[in-house]
Amino acid sequence: KAIGFDAVDKTLRIASIDLDDSDCPETGGVSPSLFWAAGFSFSRGQLIYDAPYEGSLENLFWGEEQLMALRFWTHGYDFYAPCTNFLYHRWSRSHRTTFWQTNGNTSLSMDVLRRLHEMLASQCGENGIGNRRTPADFQR
């Protein structure tokens, strides 16, 4: 579920919700999802050929999933979540070092954020946005 936009980088923050079989009685154990999660993504490799990662957004973390979801969806891909929990992601970073701590100065620049927001506002055929469905339809 969406929980709001960050005050600094203006990217959408999402949180998980628990589903059970009553949430998807006719879908064979999956529920349509509004969001895409990089850490829980399974697909055919064609997905990345159709909508590759953006190489110009150095050190992007918050916002990557929004951009990729927009690209995938406008290329005709749908998102689903399992109704049974079978994977756990330990979100806390207190038990390990992070990329930012081990690789020196990797701060996200304002130029990267500006570029991300430009890309999120793109139309079909621009900046890797597909033309099977429109960005406006994705936002509904």
DSSP file with accessible surface (Angstrom, degrees, kcal/mol):
  #  RESIDUE AA STRUCTURE BP1 BP2  ACC     N-H-->O    O-->H-N    N-H-->O    O-->H-N    TCO  KAPPA ALPHA  PHI   PSI    X-CA   Y-CA   Z-CA
    1    1 A K              0   0  134      0, 0.0    14,-2.5     0, 0.0     2,-0.3   0.000 360.0 360.0 360.0 151.3    0.0    0.0    0.0
    2    2 A A  E     -A   14   0A  57     12,-0.2    12,-0.2     1,-0.1     3,-0.1  -0.611 360.0-178.8 -77.5 136.1    1.1    3.6   -0.6
    3    3 A I  E     -     0   0A 103     10,-3.0     2,-0.2     1,-0.4    11,-0.2   0.437  51.3 -82.5-115.6  -3.1    2.0    5.4    2.6
    4    4 A G  E     -A   13   0A  31      9,-0.9     9,-3.1     2,-0.0    -1,-0.4  -0.681  48.7 -61.8 132.1 177.3    2.9    8.8    1.2
    5    5 A F  E     -A   12   0A 145      7,-0.2     7,-0.2    -2,-0.2     2,-0.1  -0.825  50.4-109.7-102.6 139.7    5.6   10.8   -0.4
    6    6 A D     >  -     0   0   48      5,-2.4     4,-1.1    -2,-0.4    -2,-0.0  -0.405  20.9-134.6 -66.2 140.1    9.0   11.6    1.2
    7    7 A A  T  4 S+     0   0   79      2,-0.1    -1,-0.1     1,-0.1    -2,-0.0   0.798  98.8  36.4 -68.2 -28.2    9.3   15.2    2.2
    8    8 A V  T  4 S+     0   0  120      3,-0.1    -1,-0.1     1,-0.1    -2,-0.0   0.936 129.8  22.9 -92.5 -57.2   12.9   15.5    0.9
    9    9 A D  T  4 S-     0   0   16      2,-0.1    -2,-0.1     1,-0.0     3,-0.1   0.548  89.9-136.1 -93.5  -6.7   13.1   13.4   -2.3
   10   10 A K     <  +     0   0  120     -4,-1.1     2,-0.3     1,-0.2    -3,-0.1   0.730  54.1 141.3  62.9  23.4    9.4   13.4   -3.1
   11   11 A T        -     0   0    0      1,-0.1    -5,-2.4    51,-0.0    -1,-0.2  -0.731  57.7-101.5 -97.1 150.0    9.4    9.7   -4.0
   12   12 A L  E     -A    5   0A  36     -2,-0.3     2,-0.4    -7,-0.2    -7,-0.2  -0.434  30.3-151.2 -68.7 136.3    6.5    7.4   -3.1
   13   13 A R  E     -A    4   0A  37     -9,-3.1   -10,-3.0    -2,-0.2    -9,-0.9  -0.905  14.3-169.5-107.5 137.5    7.0    5.2   -0.1
   14   14 A I  E     -A    2   0A  62     -2,-0.4     2,-0.3   -12,-0.2   -12,-0.2  -0.878   6.6-160.0-124.4 159.0    5.1    1.9    0.0
   15   15 A A        -     0   0   40    -14,-2.5     2,-0.1    -2,-0.3    -2,-0.0  -0.957  24.6-107.2-134.9 153.9    4.6   -0.7    2.8
   16   16 A S        -     0   0  109     -2,-0.3     2,-0.3   -14,-0.0     0, 0.0  -0.379  26.3-160.8 -77.5 158.3    3.6   -4.4    2.6
   17   17 A I        -     0   0   95     -2,-0.1     2,-0.4     0, 0.0    -1,-0.0  -0.961  23.1-113.2-132.4 152.1    0.3   -5.7    3.6
   18   18 A D        -     0   0  127     -2,-0.3     2,-0.3    67,-0.0    65,-0.1  -0.741  32.2-169.1 -86.5 132.6   -0.6   -9.3    4.5
   19   19 A L        -     0   0   31     -2,-0.4     2,-0.3    63,-0.2    66,-0.3  -0.813   3.0-171.7-111.0 158.7   -2.9  -11.2    2.1
   20   20 A D    >   -     0   0   85     -2,-0.3     3,-2.3    64,-0.1     4,-0.4  -0.860  46.0 -83.9-139.7 179.1   -4.7  -14.5    2.6
   21   21 A D  G >  S+     0   0  105      1,-0.3     3,-1.1    -2,-0.3     8,-0.1   0.773 122.7  64.7 -58.7 -25.3   -6.7  -16.8    0.5
   22   22 A S  G 3  S+     0   0   88      1,-0.2    -1,-0.3     2,-0.1    -3,-0.0   0.739  94.5  61.8 -70.8 -19.1   -9.8  -14.8    1.0
   23   23 A D  G <  S+     0   0   78     -3,-2.3    -1,-0.2     1,-0.2    -2,-0.2   0.653 119.9  22.4 -77.8 -15.8   -8.2  -11.9   -0.8
   24   24 A a    X > +     0   0    8     -3,-1.1     5,-0.8    -4,-0.4     3,-0.8  -0.367  68.3 153.1-148.6  64.8   -7.9  -13.9   -4.0
   25   25 A P  T 3 5S+     0   0  102      0, 0.0     3,-0.2     0, 0.0    -1,-0.1   0.764  81.2  35.3 -70.2 -23.0  -10.4  -16.8   -4.1
   26   26 A E  T 3 5S+     0   0  183      1,-0.1    -2,-0.0     4,-0.1     0, 0.0   0.303 102.6  73.2-113.2   9.7  -10.7  -17.0   -7.9
   27   27 A T  T < 5S-     0   0   63     -3,-0.8     3,-0.3     3,-0.1    -1,-0.1   0.274 102.6-107.1-113.3  10.4   -7.1  -16.2   -8.9
   28   28 A G  T   5S-     0   0   80     -3,-0.2     3,-0.1    -4,-0.2    -2,-0.1   0.851  82.5 -44.2  71.2  31.6   -5.2  -19.3   -8.0
   29   29 A G  S   <S+     0   0   28     -5,-0.8    54,-2.7     1,-0.3    55,-0.5   0.588 115.8  97.1  92.3   9.6   -3.3  -17.8   -5.1
   30   30 A V  E     -B   82   0B  55     -3,-0.3    -1,-0.3    52,-0.3    -3,-0.1  -0.944  52.8-153.4-129.5 155.4   -2.3  -14.5   -6.4
   31   31 A S  E     -B   81   0B  22     50,-3.0    50,-2.7    -2,-0.3    -7,-0.1  -0.981  30.5-106.1-125.0 136.2   -3.7  -11.0   -6.1
   32   32 A P  E     -B   80   0B  92      0, 0.0     2,-0.3     0, 0.0    48,-0.3  -0.333  42.0-153.7 -55.8 142.8   -3.3   -8.1   -8.6
   33   33 A S        -     0   0   42     46,-2.8    46,-0.5     1,-0.1     3,-0.0  -0.923  23.7-150.4-124.8 148.6   -0.9   -5.6   -7.2
   34   34 A L  S    S+     0   0  131     -2,-0.3     2,-0.3    44,-0.1    -1,-0.1   0.662  80.9  52.9 -84.8 -18.9   -0.4   -1.9   -7.8
   35   35 A F        -     0   0   56     44,-0.0     2,-0.4     2,-0.0    31,-0.1  -0.786  67.0-139.5-123.8 162.0    3.3   -1.9   -7.1
   36   36 A W        -     0   0   20     -2,-0.3     2,-0.5    29,-0.2    33,-0.2  -0.960  14.9-154.6-118.7 135.7    6.5   -3.7   -8.1
   37   37 A A    >   -     0   0   40     -2,-0.4     3,-1.6     3,-0.4    -2,-0.0  -0.952   8.6-153.6-115.9 121.1    9.2   -4.7   -5.6
   38   38 A A  G >  S+     0   0   34     -2,-0.5     3,-0.6     1,-0.3    -1,-0.1   0.853  97.3  52.7 -59.9 -35.8   12.8   -5.1   -6.8
   39   39 A G  G 3  S+     0   0   68      1,-0.3    -1,-0.3    50,-0.0    -2,-0.0   0.460 116.5  38.5 -81.9   0.4   13.5   -7.5   -4.0
   40   40 A F  G <  S+     0   0   64     -3,-1.6     2,-0.5    49,-0.0    -3,-0.4  -0.428  82.4 131.3-146.9  61.0   10.6   -9.7   -4.8
   41   41 A S    <   +     0   0   43     -3,-0.6     2,-0.4    -5,-0.1    -5,-0.0  -0.975  24.3 174.9-124.8 125.4   10.4   -9.8   -8.6
   42   42 A F        +     0   0  156     -2,-0.5     2,-0.3     2,-0.0    -2,-0.0  -0.997  23.6 123.4-130.1 127.4   10.0  -13.0  -10.7
   43   43 A S        -     0   0   76     -2,-0.4     2,-0.2     0, 0.0    -2,-0.0  -0.969  61.4 -72.4-163.4 176.6    9.5  -12.8  -14.5
   44   44 A R    >   -     0   0  213     -2,-0.3     3,-1.7     1,-0.1     4,-0.3  -0.506  48.8-112.4 -76.1 153.6   10.9  -14.0  -17.8
   45   45 A G  T >> S+     0   0   52      1,-0.3     4,-1.1    -2,-0.2     3,-1.0   0.725 108.1  80.3 -62.0 -21.4   14.1  -12.3  -18.8
   46   46 A Q  H 3> S+     0   0  104      1,-0.3     4,-2.7     2,-0.2    -1,-0.3   0.813  78.7  72.1 -56.9 -28.2   12.3  -10.5  -21.7
   47   47 A L  H <> S+     0   0   10     -3,-1.7     4,-2.3     1,-0.2    -1,-0.3   0.916  98.4  45.0 -53.4 -46.3   11.0   -8.0  -19.1
   48   48 A I  H <4 S+     0   0   69     -3,-1.0    -1,-0.2    -4,-0.3    -2,-0.2   0.817 111.5  52.8 -74.6 -28.0   14.5   -6.4  -18.8
   49   49 A Y  H  < S+     0   0  190     -4,-1.1    -1,-0.2     1,-0.2    -2,-0.2   0.907 113.9  43.7 -68.2 -40.9   15.0   -6.4  -22.6
   50   50 A D  H  < S+     0   0   57     -4,-2.7    -2,-0.2     1,-0.3    -1,-0.2   0.862 134.5  14.9 -71.2 -38.1   11.6   -4.6  -23.0
   51   51 A A  S  < S-     0   0    0     -4,-2.3    -1,-0.3    -5,-0.2    -2,-0.2  -0.637  84.3-168.7-140.2  77.5   12.2   -2.1  -20.2
   52   52 A P        -     0   0   63      0, 0.0    -3,-0.1     0, 0.0    -4,-0.1  -0.186  32.0 -89.5 -70.0 161.9   15.8   -2.0  -19.0
   53   53 A Y        -     0   0  112      1,-0.1     2,-0.6    -5,-0.0    11,-0.0  -0.334  45.1-108.4 -63.5 151.6   17.2   -0.4  -16.0
   54   54 A E    >   -     0   0   51      1,-0.1     3,-0.8    -3,-0.1    -1,-0.1  -0.735  26.0-165.7 -88.3 118.2   18.2    3.3  -16.3
   55   55 A G  T 3  S+     0   0   78     -2,-0.6    -1,-0.1     1,-0.2     3,-0.1   0.635  79.0  66.9 -79.8 -13.1   21.9    3.6  -16.2
   56   56 A S  T 3  S+     0   0   59      1,-0.2     2,-0.9     2,-0.1    -1,-0.2   0.452  78.6  84.1 -90.3   3.1   22.0    7.4  -15.7
   57   57 A L  S X  S-     0   0   12     -3,-0.8     3,-1.7    58,-0.1    -1,-0.2  -0.566  70.7-163.3-106.1  70.9   20.5    7.4  -12.2
   58   58 A E  T 3   -     0   0  139     -2,-0.9    51,-0.3     1,-0.3    54,-0.1  -0.249  68.7  -0.6 -61.6 132.1   23.6    6.7  -10.2
   59   59 A N  T 3  S+     0   0   35      1,-0.2     2,-0.3    49,-0.1    -1,-0.3   0.665  86.2 163.3  64.8  20.5   23.0    5.5   -6.6
   60   60 A L    <   +     0   0   32     -3,-1.7    -1,-0.2     1,-0.2     3,-0.1  -0.528   9.5 145.3 -70.9 129.1   19.2    5.6   -7.0
   61   61 A F    >   +     0   0   70      1,-0.4     3,-1.4    -2,-0.3     4,-0.5   0.506  61.3  53.8-123.4 -68.2   17.4    3.7   -4.2
   62   62 A W  T 3  S+     0   0   88      1,-0.2    -1,-0.4     2,-0.1   -49,-0.1  -0.589 117.1  26.7 -71.8 123.0   14.2    5.4   -3.4
   63   63 A G  T 3> S+     0   0    6     -2,-0.4     4,-2.3   -51,-0.2    -1,-0.2   0.074  89.8 101.4 112.7 -22.9   12.3    5.9   -6.7
   64   64 A E  H <> S+     0   0   42     -3,-1.4     4,-2.7     1,-0.2     5,-0.3   0.935  84.6  47.6 -58.2 -47.1   13.8    2.9   -8.6
   65   65 A E  H  > S+     0   0   62     -4,-0.5     4,-2.3     1,-0.2    -1,-0.2   0.874 110.6  51.9 -67.4 -34.1   10.7    0.8   -8.0
   66   66 A Q  H  > S+     0   0   36      2,-0.2     4,-2.2     1,-0.2    -1,-0.2   0.942 113.0  44.5 -63.4 -48.4    8.4    3.5   -9.1
   67   67 A L  H  X S+     0   0    3     -4,-2.3     4,-2.6     2,-0.2    -2,-0.2   0.938 115.4  46.3 -64.2 -45.8   10.3    4.1  -12.3
   68   68 A M  H  X S+     0   0    3     -4,-2.7     4,-3.2    -5,-0.2     5,-0.3   0.900 110.8  53.0 -66.7 -38.2   10.6    0.4  -13.2
   69   69 A A  H  X S+     0   0    4     -4,-2.3     4,-2.8    -5,-0.3     5,-0.3   0.931 110.5  48.3 -61.1 -43.4    6.9   -0.2  -12.4
   70   70 A L  H  X S+     0   0    3     -4,-2.2     4,-2.4    -5,-0.2    60,-0.3   0.938 114.2  46.1 -61.9 -46.2    6.0    2.6  -14.8
   71   71 A R  H  X S+     0   0    6     -4,-2.6     4,-1.0     2,-0.2    59,-0.4   0.947 115.7  45.1 -61.7 -49.6    8.2    1.2  -17.5
   72   72 A F  H ><>S+     0   0    1     -4,-3.2     5,-2.3     1,-0.2     3,-0.6   0.941 114.7  48.0 -60.9 -47.2    7.1   -2.4  -17.0
   73   73 A W  H ><5S+     0   0   44     -4,-2.8     3,-1.8    -5,-0.3    -1,-0.2   0.917 109.8  50.9 -64.2 -42.2    3.4   -1.5  -16.9
   74   74 A T  H 3<5S+     0   0    0     -4,-2.4    58,-2.4     1,-0.3    59,-1.1   0.678 106.1  57.6 -72.7 -13.0    3.5    0.7  -20.0
   75   75 A H  T <<5S-     0   0   45     -4,-1.0    -1,-0.3    -3,-0.6    -2,-0.2   0.348 129.9 -96.4 -91.7   2.8    5.2   -2.1  -21.8
   76   76 A G  T < 5S+     0   0   20     -3,-1.8     2,-0.3     1,-0.3    -3,-0.2   0.503  78.4 136.3 102.0   5.5    2.2   -4.3  -21.0
   77   77 A Y      < -     0   0   64     -5,-2.3    -1,-0.3    -6,-0.2     2,-0.3  -0.629  37.3-152.6 -88.0 145.5    3.3   -6.2  -17.9
   78   78 A D        -     0   0   81     -2,-0.3     2,-0.4   -46,-0.0   -44,-0.1  -0.760  10.3-130.1-110.1 162.0    1.0   -6.7  -14.9
   79   79 A F        +     0   0   20    -46,-0.5   -46,-2.8    -2,-0.3     2,-0.3  -0.913  23.4 179.6-117.1 141.3    2.0   -7.1  -11.2
   80   80 A Y  E     -B   32   0B 135     -2,-0.4   -50,-0.0   -48,-0.3    -2,-0.0  -0.962  13.4-154.3-137.7 152.6    0.8   -9.8   -8.8
   81   81 A A  E     -B   31   0B  27    -50,-2.7   -50,-3.0    -2,-0.3     2,-0.1  -0.967  27.9-111.6-124.9 143.3    1.4  -10.7   -5.2
   82   82 A P  E     -B   30   0B  33      0, 0.0   -52,-0.3     0, 0.0   -63,-0.2  -0.439  12.9-143.0 -72.6 147.2    1.1  -14.1   -3.6
   83   83 A a  S    S+     0   0    2    -54,-2.7     2,-0.5    -2,-0.1   -53,-0.1   0.623  86.5  66.3 -83.5 -14.3   -1.7  -14.6   -1.2
   84   84 A T  S    S-     0   0   84    -55,-0.5     2,-0.5   -64,-0.1   -64,-0.1  -0.932  86.1-128.2-109.1 128.6    0.5  -16.9    1.0
   85   85 A N        +     0   0  102     -2,-0.5     3,-0.1   -66,-0.3    -2,-0.1  -0.639  46.5 147.3 -74.3 120.3    3.5  -15.4    2.8
   86   86 A F        +     0   0  138     -2,-0.5     2,-0.4     1,-0.2    -1,-0.2   0.309  57.2  54.9-134.3   6.3    6.5  -17.6    1.9
   87   87 A L        -     0   0  105      2,-0.0     2,-0.4   -47,-0.0    -1,-0.2  -0.999  60.0-161.3-143.1 142.7    9.3  -15.0    1.9
   88   88 A Y        -     0   0  192     -2,-0.4     2,-0.6    -3,-0.1    -3,-0.0  -0.977   3.5-158.9-126.8 137.6   10.5  -12.6    4.5
   89   89 A H        -     0   0  121     -2,-0.4     2,-1.1   -49,-0.0     3,-0.1  -0.963  14.5-143.3-116.8 116.2   12.6   -9.5    3.9
   90   90 A R        -     0   0  125     -2,-0.6    -2,-0.0     1,-0.2     0, 0.0  -0.678  20.0-176.5 -79.1 104.0   14.5   -8.2    6.9
   91   91 A W        +     0   0  122     -2,-1.1    -1,-0.2     2,-0.0     0, 0.0   0.822  48.3 100.4 -76.1 -31.7   14.2   -4.5    6.3
   92   92 A S        -     0   0   51      1,-0.1     3,-0.2    -3,-0.1    -2,-0.0  -0.245  52.4-164.7 -57.8 139.8   16.3   -3.3    9.3
   93   93 A R    >   +     0   0   80      1,-0.1     3,-1.5     2,-0.1    -1,-0.1   0.309  63.6 101.7-105.5   6.6   19.9   -2.4    8.4
   94   94 A S  T 3  S+     0   0  105      1,-0.3    -1,-0.1     3,-0.0    -2,-0.0   0.739  79.1  53.8 -66.6 -19.7   21.0   -2.4   12.0
   95   95 A H  T 3  S+     0   0   86     -3,-0.2     2,-0.3     2,-0.0    -1,-0.3   0.449 115.6  27.0 -94.8  -0.1   22.7   -5.8   11.7
   96   96 A R  S <  S-     0   0  110     -3,-1.5     2,-0.2     0, 0.0    -1,-0.0  -0.973  81.3 -99.0-153.4 164.3   24.8   -5.0    8.6
   97   97 A T        -     0   0   91     -2,-0.3     2,-0.2     1,-0.1    -2,-0.0  -0.532  40.5-131.2 -83.3 158.5   26.6   -2.2    6.8
   98   98 A T     >  -     0   0   15     -2,-0.2     4,-2.1     1,-0.1     3,-0.3  -0.611  23.7-103.1-105.7 168.3   24.9   -0.7    3.8
   99   99 A F  H  > S+     0   0  100      1,-0.2     4,-1.6    -2,-0.2    -1,-0.1   0.903 122.6  53.8 -52.2 -43.6   26.1    0.1    0.3
  100  100 A W  H  4 S+     0   0   86      1,-0.2    -1,-0.2     2,-0.2     6,-0.2   0.858 109.6  47.2 -66.0 -34.3   26.4    3.7    1.2
  101  101 A Q  H  4 S+     0   0  128     -3,-0.3     3,-0.4     1,-0.2    -1,-0.2   0.849 117.0  41.0 -75.8 -33.8   28.6    2.9    4.2
  102  102 A T  H  < S+     0   0   83     -4,-2.1    -2,-0.2     1,-0.2    -1,-0.2   0.641 113.4  50.6 -91.9 -14.8   30.9    0.5    2.4
  103  103 A N  S  < S-     0   0   89     -4,-1.6    -1,-0.2     1,-0.3    -2,-0.1   0.091  97.9-129.5-114.3  22.4   31.4    2.4   -0.9
  104  104 A G  S    S+     0   0   51     -3,-0.4     2,-1.1    -4,-0.1    -1,-0.3  -0.308  74.1  11.0  72.6-147.3   32.3    5.9    0.3
  105  105 A N        +     0   0  147      1,-0.2    -4,-0.1    -4,-0.0    -1,-0.1  -0.523  69.0 145.3 -74.4  99.4   30.5    9.0   -1.0
  106  106 A T        +     0   0   13     -2,-1.1    -1,-0.2    -6,-0.2    -2,-0.1  -0.121  20.5 156.7-124.6  34.9   27.5    7.6   -2.9
  107  107 A S        -     0   0   80      1,-0.1     2,-0.6    -7,-0.1   -47,-0.1  -0.281  49.1-109.9 -66.7 148.7   25.0   10.3   -2.1
  108  108 A L        -     0   0   49    -49,-0.1    -1,-0.1     1,-0.0   -49,-0.1  -0.680  37.0-138.0 -79.4 120.4   22.1   10.8   -4.4
  109  109 A S     >  -     0   0   49     -2,-0.6     4,-2.0   -51,-0.3     3,-0.2  -0.406  16.3-120.1 -81.0 158.7   22.5   14.1   -6.2
  110  110 A M  H  > S+     0   0  122      1,-0.2     4,-2.7     2,-0.2     5,-0.2   0.832 115.1  60.5 -64.1 -30.7   19.8   16.6   -6.8
  111  111 A D  H  > S+     0   0  106      2,-0.2     4,-2.4     1,-0.2    -1,-0.2   0.905 104.3  48.4 -63.1 -40.7   20.5   16.1  -10.6
  112  112 A V  H  > S+     0   0   16      2,-0.2     4,-2.7     1,-0.2    -2,-0.2   0.928 112.5  48.1 -65.7 -43.4   19.6   12.4  -10.3
  113  113 A L  H  X S+     0   0   13     -4,-2.0     4,-2.5     2,-0.2    -2,-0.2   0.923 111.6  50.0 -62.8 -41.9   16.4   13.2   -8.4
  114  114 A R  H  X S+     0   0  128     -4,-2.7     4,-2.2     1,-0.2    -2,-0.2   0.934 112.1  48.1 -61.5 -44.0   15.5   15.8  -11.0
  115  115 A R  H  X S+     0   0   70     -4,-2.4     4,-2.5     2,-0.2    -2,-0.2   0.912 109.8  53.0 -64.4 -41.9   16.1   13.3  -13.8
  116  116 A L  H  X S+     0   0    0     -4,-2.7     4,-2.6     1,-0.2    -2,-0.2   0.947 110.2  46.9 -57.5 -48.4   14.1   10.7  -11.9
  117  117 A H  H  X S+     0   0   65     -4,-2.5     4,-1.1     1,-0.2    -1,-0.2   0.869 110.6  52.7 -67.0 -33.9   11.1   13.0  -11.6
  118  118 A E  H  < S+     0   0  103     -4,-2.2     3,-0.4    -5,-0.2    -1,-0.2   0.922 111.1  47.5 -62.3 -44.2   11.4   14.0  -15.3
  119  119 A M  H >< S+     0   0    0     -4,-2.5     3,-1.5     1,-0.2    -2,-0.2   0.894 108.0  54.2 -66.1 -39.3   11.3   10.3  -16.3
  120  120 A L  H 3< S+     0   0   29     -4,-2.6    -1,-0.2     1,-0.3    -2,-0.2   0.765 109.6  49.5 -65.9 -22.3    8.3    9.6  -14.1
  121  121 A A  T 3< S+     0   0   71     -4,-1.1    -1,-0.3    -3,-0.4    -2,-0.2   0.347  89.2 123.0 -95.7   6.7    6.5   12.5  -15.9
  122  122 A S    <   -     0   0    4     -3,-1.5     2,-0.2    -4,-0.1     3,-0.1  -0.182  55.0-131.6 -69.0 160.7    7.4   11.1  -19.3
  123  123 A Q    >   -     0   0  111      1,-0.2     3,-2.2    12,-0.1     6,-0.3  -0.543  47.7 -58.2-102.1 173.1    4.9   10.2  -22.0
  124  124 A C  T 3  S+     0   0   48      1,-0.3     7,-0.2    -2,-0.2     6,-0.2  -0.210 125.3  18.6 -53.6 135.6    4.8    7.0  -24.1
  125  125 A G  T 3  S+     0   0   64      4,-1.9     2,-0.4     5,-0.3     3,-0.3   0.327 102.0 108.3  85.3  -6.7    7.9    6.4  -26.1
  126  126 A E  S X  S-     0   0   97     -3,-2.2     3,-2.4     4,-0.2    -1,-0.2  -0.832  85.5  -7.2-104.6 141.1   10.1    8.8  -23.9
  127  127 A N  T 3  S-     0   0   54     -2,-0.4    -1,-0.2     1,-0.3     3,-0.1   0.813 130.3 -50.0  51.5  38.8   12.8    7.7  -21.5
  128  128 A G  T 3  S+     0   0   36      1,-0.3     2,-0.3    -3,-0.3    -1,-0.3   0.542  97.3 145.0  80.5   5.1   12.0    4.0  -21.7
  129  129 A I    <   -     0   0    4     -3,-2.4    -4,-1.9    -6,-0.3    -1,-0.3  -0.621  44.7-130.4 -77.9 132.1    8.3    4.4  -21.2
  130  130 A G        -     0   0    3    -59,-0.4    -5,-0.3    -2,-0.3   -55,-0.2  -0.069   3.6-138.4 -75.2-179.6    6.4    1.9  -23.2
  131  131 A N  S    S+     0   0  130     -7,-0.2   -56,-0.2    -6,-0.1     3,-0.1   0.216  81.7  88.0-127.7  15.8    3.4    2.5  -25.5
  132  132 A R  S    S+     0   0  180    -58,-2.4     2,-0.3     1,-0.3   -57,-0.2   0.796 106.6   8.9 -81.5 -30.6    1.1   -0.4  -24.7
  133  133 A R  S    S-     0   0   60    -59,-1.1    -1,-0.3     0, 0.0   -57,-0.1  -0.979  87.2-109.4-143.7 155.3   -0.6    1.5  -21.9
  134  134 A T     >  -     0   0   54     -2,-0.3     4,-1.8    -3,-0.1     3,-0.2  -0.499  17.0-124.4 -90.1 153.2   -0.3    5.2  -20.9
  135  135 A P  H  > S+     0   0    4      0, 0.0     4,-1.7     0, 0.0     5,-0.1   0.867 113.8  59.0 -57.5 -35.3    1.4    6.7  -17.9
  136  136 A A  H  > S+     0   0   45      1,-0.2     4,-0.5     2,-0.2   -13,-0.0   0.906 104.7  48.8 -61.9 -39.9   -1.9    8.4  -17.1
  137  137 A D  H >4 S+     0   0   66      1,-0.2     3,-0.8    -3,-0.2    -1,-0.2   0.865 107.5  55.9 -66.9 -35.4   -3.6    5.0  -16.9
  138  138 A F  H 3< S+     0   0   54     -4,-1.8    -1,-0.2     1,-0.2    -2,-0.2   0.883 104.7  53.3 -62.4 -36.8   -0.8    3.7  -14.6
  139  139 A Q  H 3<        0   0  139     -4,-1.7    -1,-0.2    -5,-0.1    -2,-0.2   0.606 360.0 360.0 -77.5 -11.0   -1.5    6.5  -12.2
  140  140 A R    <<        0   0  212     -3,-0.8    -3,-0.1    -4,-0.5    -4,-0.0  -0.206 360.0 360.0 -77.4 360.0   -5.2    5.8  -11.9
